[in-house]
Amino acid sequence: MDVRPMMEVVKGAAFDILQVAGGCPASLRHGRWLDLYSGTRSVGIEALGWGCFEVHFVEMDPWVVLDVLRPNLEWTNFLDVSVIHTAHVERFLEQAERFRDTSPFDYISVTPPYTEVDYGVLMDQVSKSSVVGEDTFIVVEYPLRTDMLDSCGCFIKVLPMTICFSVGI
């Protein structure tokens, strides 16, 4: 199987940081989450459990959507607060207005297959998309050997390994 969920320890640390950064140490600030390269849905489901009221999942593989993602959302009773986009992340970012309403997301998780993306190109595309707003937090999971820049476009790096970005003004 090519589905690789985010490690629990990494996910836990990322959510702890987001809670403090958002000013709500007991939960996430109430908002919308975009889960790019969602796979099993583990990050998006976690976001719903920590206070987000809606999650959009973007996954290109129809098998993963039908046999993994959708059943997991049904099993957790989160299907009614979830929107699944069966699309390539790059296409979704280019045409985000067609897939959803026009307001930016409060949180975005980016957990691509490590060897199949150019992180510089991907983060540039994210920064130019309408999914990002002035106060959006972005969590990016990448392998340690990746040369991530200290800043990427209008994003400010907050933490190594899993990076939380907020849009700089």
Secondary structure, DSSP 8 states (H G I E B T S, - for coil): -------HHHHHHHHHHHHHHTT-TTS--S-EEEEET-TT-HHHHHHHHTT-SEEEEEE--HHHIIIIIHHHHHHTT-GGGEEEEES-HHHHHHTHHHHS-SS-EEEEEE---GGG--HHHHHHHHHHSTTEEEEEEEEEE--TTS---SEETTEEE--SSEEEEEE--
